[in-house]
Amino acid sequence: MRRYARGPCGGGKTFTLTRRIVHSLECGFVSGIDEVLAITFTSKAAGEIKSRVKGALKACGRTDQALLVDSAWISTIHGACARML
């Protein structure tokens, strides 16, 4: 399933991505955080998304998945390519 979040600075993209990732896990669209790919433009944004996803997963009782967020495919395009290499 492909989903895109576009918009201006402060437009809620990070919030939207966080909600979509957590919702996909809660509803079973993906079986684990390792099936999620989120690409951002900056390392700061990627870190913020990871932090928010981790907090939201802990809040809804999915601590097993929250522990895996740091190794999830949430990064910049450069980080994802470097990881593949």
C-alpha positions as CSV (number, residue, x, y, z in Angstrom):
1,M,0.0,0.0,0.0
2,R,1.5,3.4,-1.0
3,R,0.7,6.5,0.9
4,Y,2.1,10.0,0.5
5,A,2.1,12.9,2.8
6,R,2.8,16.2,1.1
7,G,2.4,19.8,2.3
8,P,4.1,22.9,3.6
9,C,6.2,23.3,6.7
10,G,4.0,22.9,9.8
11,G,1.3,21.2,7.7
12,G,1.0,18.1,9.8
13,K,3.0,15.7,7.7
14,T,4.9,14.2,10.7
15,F,1.6,13.8,12.6
16,T,-0.1,12.2,9.6
17,L,2.8,9.7,9.0
18,T,2.9,8.8,12.7
19,R,-0.8,8.1,12.7
20,R,-0.8,6.1,9.5
21,I,2.1,3.9,10.7
22,V,0.5,3.2,14.0
23,H,-2.9,2.6,12.5
24,S,-1.5,0.2,10.0
25,L,0.0,-1.8,12.8
26,E,-3.1,-1.7,14.9
27,C,-5.4,-2.8,12.1
28,G,-3.1,-5.5,10.8
29,F,-2.4,-3.9,7.4
30,V,1.3,-4.7,8.3
31,S,2.3,-7.4,10.7
32,G,5.3,-5.5,12.1
33,I,7.3,-2.2,12.0
34,D,9.8,-3.9,9.8
35,E,7.3,-3.8,7.0
36,V,7.1,0.0,7.1
37,L,9.1,2.2,4.8
38,A,9.0,6.0,5.5
39,I,11.3,8.3,3.6
40,T,11.8,12.0,4.7
41,F,14.0,14.8,3.5
42,T,15.9,15.4,6.7
43,S,17.4,13.3,9.5
44,K,15.7,15.5,12.0
45,A,12.3,14.7,10.5
46,A,13.1,10.9,10.5
47,G,14.2,11.1,14.1
48,E,11.0,12.9,15.1
49,I,8.8,10.4,13.3
50,K,10.6,7.5,15.0
51,S,10.2,9.2,18.4
52,R,6.5,9.8,17.8
53,V,5.8,6.3,16.5
54,K,7.6,4.8,19.4
55,G,5.6,6.9,21.9
56,A,2.3,6.1,20.2
57,L,3.0,2.4,20.1
58,K,3.9,2.4,23.8
59,A,0.7,4.3,24.5
60,C,-1.5,1.7,22.8
61,G,0.3,-1.2,24.4
62,R,2.4,-2.3,21.5
63,T,5.7,-2.2,23.4
64,D,7.0,-5.2,21.4
65,Q,6.8,-3.1,18.2
66,A,8.0,0.1,20.0
67,L,11.3,-1.6,20.9
68,L,11.9,-2.3,17.2
69,V,11.3,1.3,16.0
70,D,15.0,2.3,16.1
71,S,15.8,-0.3,13.5
72,A,12.8,0.5,11.3
73,W,13.0,1.8,7.8
74,I,12.2,5.3,8.7
75,S,15.0,7.5,7.3
76,T,16.1,9.9,4.6
77,I,16.5,8.6,1.1
78,H,20.3,8.7,1.5
79,G,20.0,6.8,4.8
80,A,17.8,4.1,3.2
81,C,20.2,3.7,0.2
82,A,23.3,3.5,2.5
83,R,21.5,0.9,4.5
84,M,20.8,-1.2,1.4
85,L,24.4,-1.0,0.3
